[in-house]
Amino acid sequence: MAQSAESGATDAADRRHMTAALALARRGLGATWPNPAVGCVLVRPDLDGRVVGRGWTQPGGRPHAEVEALRRAGSLARGATAYVSLEPCAHHGKTPPCADALAAAGVARVVSAVEDPDPRVAGRGLAILRQAGIAVTEGVCETEAREINAGFFLRVLQGRPLVTLKVAASLDGRIATAGGQSRWITGPDARAWGHRLRATHDAILVGSGTVLADDPSLSCRLPGLEARSPLRVIADARLRLDVASKLVKTAKKHPVVVFAAADCDGERRAALEGAGVRIVPLPCGTDGRIPAAAMLRSLAEMGVTRVLLEGGATLSAAFLAAGLVDRSAWFRAPLILGGDAVAAIGALGIEQLTAAPRPTPGSARRAGADFYESFVFTEKD
């Protein structure tokens, strides 16, 4: 009985400290690519469970969470338990392996949430720790850890980033009036929430129609989070992007990538590249559009792990039809625009209900005068 109670207390403490490490990891979302967002907490059990160091992956992916936590702990790291939201790395890159750093610091135990799928790690980090005589516990809060780094896992295992479809629409699923007016369907609270989503994604993707209609900046404009603006990506097969647009004018400050047809206009391409826009030519499908899968493969090659898909209707439908939407953030405003207004999702050609995408509802809450709902799309068998 005593042993069981002690084990239960240890399990509870492990989950509590790992939950803190996961919260630290979330701070890095949108800023650490191509690396995962990782959190680390160093605890001294012999000092009444005192937390002696905290760290999370820094912008650009360096330094890693473990190195940050060890730096803050200093000599107090010796004898500590390290709670890490992802298996410590085992390969030499721009910095030495974190597994070696933990061993050198003299930590007594490492609690890891989930194994790193990167083939350069994939269990090797934990093996290094065990070989150094460090006790290792695996799988604490694994489900939560996988969710945080779902984009990194997809990039490593499937060669594409995670896609979150963000929609701001009326109750009847419309994103603009029949005359094209769209500002603003949702209120300031919902729009602020949308900007927070931008800050937690590596890239934001829109179609050329949206850019031509709205001339957006696609940045994060929340005070204090301006530096967290994502990579701005436009699907523009015909290369219609205006050189005088906000995106082009700011391309040298905030990067812009345009996916265009392989045979796009050379003169326009030269003008846009001269303004700082990166043009990525990709082959088009029979419909004259660039396939969603090709764009995601290209983004993964750039190191992108999380994409916020903000439409418009045609691009959103293309990703849904291809089964390449993983999450959805859906904002609904309490107004009705009617059937002649612009639909949030373009034609899908669905004739049977069984063929319709049917995501799993997640959280739901108010966003000022509007409503927010999250959904998770699961792969079909």
N, C-alpha and C positions, 0 to 999 in steps of 0.2 A: 504493500500500500504506500509506504513512504517513497519507494523508488518511483512508483507510478505518478505520485503527486509531484515529485521533483521534475520528472520528465515533462509533465504537463506544464509546469511553471516555466521550464526552459523553452518549450514550444511556444508558449505565449509571449515570452520575451523575444524570441527569435522573430516572430511575426510582427511584433511591435517595432522592433528596430529595422526590420526589412521594409515595413510600411514607410518608415521615415526615409530610407534609402530610395524607395520608389518615388516619393514626393520630390526628392532632390533630382532624380533622373528626369522628371517631367519638366524641370526648369530648362533643360537643354533642348527640348523638342523644337525643331525648326532651325536650330543654330549649330548643330554638331555634324551635319552630314559632310562627308560620306560615312562618318563614324556613327555608331549608335549613341543614344542618350543614356548615360549610366549614372547611378548615384551610389555613394559609398558612405557608410557610417562606421566609425571606430569606437568600440565600447570596451571599457576595462571592467570585467566582472569582479576583479579583486578590489576595485575601488567603488563598491556599491553600485555597479552598473553605470558609472560615469561615462558620458559621451566625451571623448577626447579629440575627435576629429570628424569633420564632415567635408564631403567634396562631390562635385558633379562635373561631367565632361564640359570643358570650356568651349566657347565659340570656335568653329573650325575643326573641332574634334581633338584639340590638344590644349593643355594637358588632360590626361584621362582622370576620371573620378578618383581612382585609388591614389594616384600621385598627389592630387590636391588634398585629399584627406590626410595622407601621411605627412605632407608638408605642414599642415595645420596642427597635427598632433605632436610632431617632433619626437622627442625621446619617449613620450608617453605611449607611443604606438607599440612599444615592446610589451608583449604579454596580452595585447588587446585581441578582441574578436572583431573581424572585419565583415560587415554586412554589405554585400555587393549585388546590385540588381542584375548583373550579367557576369558570366564567368570571366575572370581576369584574363587579359590577352596573354598570348604565349609567343608572339612573333616580334621580331625586330623590325620596326618601321622608322618613323621619325624619332621615336623614343624607344627605350628598352622595354621589354615585357613587364606588364604590371604584376604578373605572378612573381617574377624575380624581385621586384621592388617590395612586395609584401613580405617575401621570405627574408630579404636583407634587413627589413625593419624589425624583424623579430616578432611578428604577430603570432599568436598561439593557435588561433582558429579562424577559418574563413567560412562564412555562410553565403552560399550563392543561390540566387533565385532560379536561374535557367542557364543551360549550356549555350555557349556562343556557336551559331551554326557556321561561322566562317571556317572554311577548311584549314586555315592556318592556325586555328585554335581548336575548336571542336573536341573538348575534353583534355587537350594538352595543358591548358592553364591549370586545371585542377590537379592533373598528374604531377606537374612541377611542384605544387604546394605539398602534395602528399609525400613526394620524394624528399622534401625539405623537413619532413617530420611535423607538418602542420595539420591539425585536425580539420576535416572538410565536411560540411553538411550541405546537401544539394536540395533543390526543389522547394524552397520556402517562398511562398507567394508566387509560384511559377506562372499561374494564369494571368495575374496582374502584370507581371514582368513581360510576358509575351505580348500583351496588348499594347504596352507602352512602345515596344520596339517592333511592332508588327510590320512597319515599313522596312526596317532594316532586315528582318527575316525574309520578307518577300523579295527584296533586292538580291540577297545572297542565294536564296533557294530557287527563285523563279525568274530572276533577271528583270524584275520590274518593281516600281515603287507602289506603296499603298495609295489608293485613290479615295478621297472623300468628296462626294458630290454635295456642294452647298447650293441651296435654293432659297430665294426670298420671294414668296408668291402670295397671291390673294387666296381666299378660302377656296375658290374654284380653280386653283392651280395656274394662275396667269401672272406673267412677269412684266407685262406692259399693256397699256390700253390699245385699242384698235388703231389709234393714231401714233402709237410708239412711245408714249410718255411712260417712264418707269421710275422717275425720281420724285418722291420716294414712296414706294409701296409699304415698306416697313419703317418703323420709327427709329429714333436715335438709340434706344437700348439694344434693339436687334442689330443695328448697323455696327455698334461698338462690339457686340459679341462676334460679329463676322470678322472684324479686324483682329480680335484676339485669336480667332481661328487662323487667320493669315500668319500671325506671329508664331504659331506652332507647326507650320508646314514649311517644307524646304522650298517648294515652288507653287505658284498659282498658274493655272492654265485656263485660257479662254479662247474662244473662236474669233476669227477676224470680223464677223458680223457684229459681235459685241463691242469690239474696239471701234469700228467705224460708226456705230450708233451712239456710243456713250463717251468716247475719248477718255477712258479711265486712266488713272495712274497706277492702279493695282498695288498700291503700297499699304503698309500698316501705319495708320495715322493716329494711333492712340498715343497720348503724351507718355514719353519714356520708353516707348517700344518702336520708335521710328527705325532704329537700327536693326530691328527684327523683320524688316520687310523681306518677303520671299523672292526667290528668283522668278522673274516674270516671263511667262511663256505664252506664245500665241500660235495657234494652228491657223496658218494662212497659206494654203496651197498656191493660190494665185498671186501672192505677194502684193496684197492691196494696202498694206500698212502705210499710212501717210507719214512722210518725213517730218511734217509739222505737228504730229501728234505728241501728246504728253509723254507717252512711252519712249518715243525716239529722242525727244529733247532731253530726257533724263537718263538715257541708256548708259552714258559713260559714268554716271554716279551709281545707278542701280541697274545691274545687268538685265538685259532683255534677250531672250532666245526666240527665234521665229522658225517654226517648221514650215518649209516651203517645198513645192514640187521640185524634183530634180532638174526639170527644164525651165525653171522660173526665169523671169526677165532679168538678163544680166545687168542692164543699166540700173534698174531699180535696186537690184541686190547690191551693186557697188555703192549706190547712194546711201542705203541703209547701213551697210557695213562701215562706211566712212563716218557715220554718226555714232558708231559704237555698238550697233546691233549685231548679234551673232546669228547668222543664217545657217540653218542645218537643213540641207536638201535631203528629202526622203522620197521614195517612190510612192505614187498614188495608186489607189485602187481603181476599179473599173468605173466607179462613180465620180472620179476626179478628185476625191478627197484622200487625205493621208490617213491610213488605218490607225486606230487608237493604239493597237498593240505596238506598232512601229514607233510611235511617239514615246510610249512608256519604256521601250527597250533603250531608246536613245537617252532618255532622262536617267535611267539606271546606270548607263555607261558614264554619265557625267557625275554620278555619285548621289543623285537625288533618291531619297527614301520615302518622302511623304509629299503628295500632290493634292492641292485643293482645287477641285474642278468647279469653276464658277460659271460655266456655260459659254454661250447661250444654248437655246433649245436643241439645235442640230447637233452640236458637239456632245451635249449631255446624252442625247439619244444614242449617238454612236458608241459611247462608252458603255451604256446600259445594254445595248444590243450585243456588244462583244463580251458581256459578262465581266467587265473590268472595273466595276465600281465596288468598293469594299465597305465603305461607310457613307452615310448621308447625314448632313446637318440641314434640317428643313425648317425654315422660318415661315410662319403663316400670319398674314395680316388680316384683321377682321373687316374685310371689304370684298365685294363681289364685282368682277369686271365683265363677265359674260363671255359667250362663245366666240365673239368676234375679236376678242383681245388675244394677245400673244401667249401661247401656251408655254409652260415652264419646260416641258419635255417635248421634243419633236416626234415625228412619226416613228413608230416601232414596228408597224405591220403585224400586230398581234391579232390573231383570229380566235384563239382559244384561251380561256382564262388560265389554263394550266401552263401556258407558255409565258405568262407575265412574270416579271421579276417580283418576288415577294419577300422583301427584307424583314428581318426580325426587329420589332420595336425595342428601343432602348429607353433612354430617359425622356421625360417630357416636363416642361416647366414654362412659366411665363417669362417673357422678355419685354418688360414694360407693357405696352398695350397689345403686343403681339404674342405669339406662341412659338416655342421651340421644341422640336422633336428630333431625336437621334435614331438612326436605324443602322443595322448591321446586315450586310449582304453575305450570304454563305455560298460556297461553291456548290453547283449542282452536280449530282452523282452522274 
